[in-house]
Amino acid sequence: MMNIVHISDTHGFHRKVNVPFGQVLIHSGDISNRGEKHQVEDFIDWFVNQPHKYKIFIAGNHDICFDEHHPLNENKLEKHLMGENYTPLKPTWLNNLLDNLPDNVFYLENNGCEIEDVKFWGSPATPWFGGDFWVFNKQRGHDIKQVWDQIPLDTHVVITHGPVMYKCDYIPQQQFFAGCEDLERKLQEVKPILHLSGHIHEGYSWAYNGSTEFFNGSVLDGDYELKNDPWEIELNVHYKEVKVLNNISTPN
């Protein structure tokens, strides 16, 4: 049995979140407002020092400094001088932080890790919106499908910033389901036990499709106010069972 605490979309409010104790703490992205250096540094310091035995986090569309392909992260002089040999990189200060994470802290970006026989895979990618204002945007269809095709078929827990279509993704004000159809189709194939996401603050909820439990862990609501509790989840990989420890008895 693995005890997982799931949060997402803290947007700089991480130190105000009442995080319950557990074995694994998972953050599904948007740790900052716009990838500000001071917020990211403070988040990583806070996250690393949480008492959980293991910690996993991914970036989100607000975490600009994590996406080396965003124009704000480009070294334009080096790009001009190097031409085709130019290699986009995250900022040096961020690479230094990520390269020196403790052995029990994992940053995932279209890759995975294994913890006590549980296989995790994480990605910051979300369907395109907002143009170049946000990061890790992929066009629906072929572009984003190339990301989801990387998810190994034996993955137990998939962590993405955005939810799948029709699960924890509804925006009432717009009467719009904002999730990703391509991710939903891939997870029908992979059938992970858990899918953990955020991104759509209004979608904070829990859902089930017969094979996978879906959780949107956005702790901020649609008005960016700290309103939602972290999810507390017990995972039994052997029996493919999930138990929700929060005071919510049934999924949506």
C-alpha positions, 0 to 999 in steps of 0.5 A, a space after each residue: 500500500 502506497 500513501 499518496 498526497 496530490 496537489 496542483 496549481 499552487 501558483 506561489 501559495 505553496 507555503 500556505 497549503 496544509 499538506 497532509 503527511 504521506 509516503 509520496 507527495 505529488 505536484 501536478 504543475 503550475 508551481 508559479 505565476 509566470 516562472 518567476 525565479 524567486 517563486 520557483 527557487 522558493 517552491 523547490 526549497 519548500 518541496 524538497 524539505 517536505 517530510 514525505 519519503 518521496 516527492 515528484 513534481 512536474 511543470 505547468 503552462 505557467 512555469 515559463 522558465 521550465 520550457 527552453 523553447 519559450 522566447 523568454 528563455 532563448 539566449 538570442 545572441 547565442 542563437 544568432 551566433 550558433 545558427 543550426 547548432 544552437 541548443 535551447 536550454 533552461 536557465 542556468 540557475 534552474 538547471 543547477 537546481 534540477 541537477 542537484 535535487 536529492 535522490 528522493 525528489 523527482 522532476 518529470 518532463 515527458 519521462 518517468 521514475 519508479 518508486 518501490 515497484 510503482 511506475 510513474 510517468 509525468 508531462 507538463 504538456 497541455 492542449 494549445 491555448 493562449 499562443 506564446 503567452 504560456 508554455 508546453 502548449 501543443 496543438 491538439 491531434 498529431 502534435 500532442 499525440 506525439 507526447 502521449 505516445 511516449 507513455 509506457 504501457 506498464 505505467 501505474 500512475 500518470 501525472 500530467 498538468 492537464 486533465 483528460 476530456 470529460 474527467 475533472 475538466 469542466 469550466 462552468 462559466 464557459 460551459 466547456 470541457 477543456 481536457 485533452 481527447 488525445 490523452 483520454 484515448 491514450 489512457 484508455 490504452 495504458 489503463 493506469 491505476 491513477 491519473 493525477 492532473 490540475 490546470 483547470 482550477 474549476 475541475 477540482 474533483 475525482 472521477 472513475 472510468 472503470 479502470 482508472 481513477 482521475 484526480 484534479 488536485 488544483 488547490 486554488 479555485 477559479 478565482 485563484 483563491 486557496 480553497 481546495 484540500 490536497 487529495 489523500 490517496 491509498 494505492 495498492 498496485 498489486 490489487 489495482 485498488 485506490 482508496 480516497 482518504 478525503 471526506 468524499 465517498 464517491 467519484 463524480 
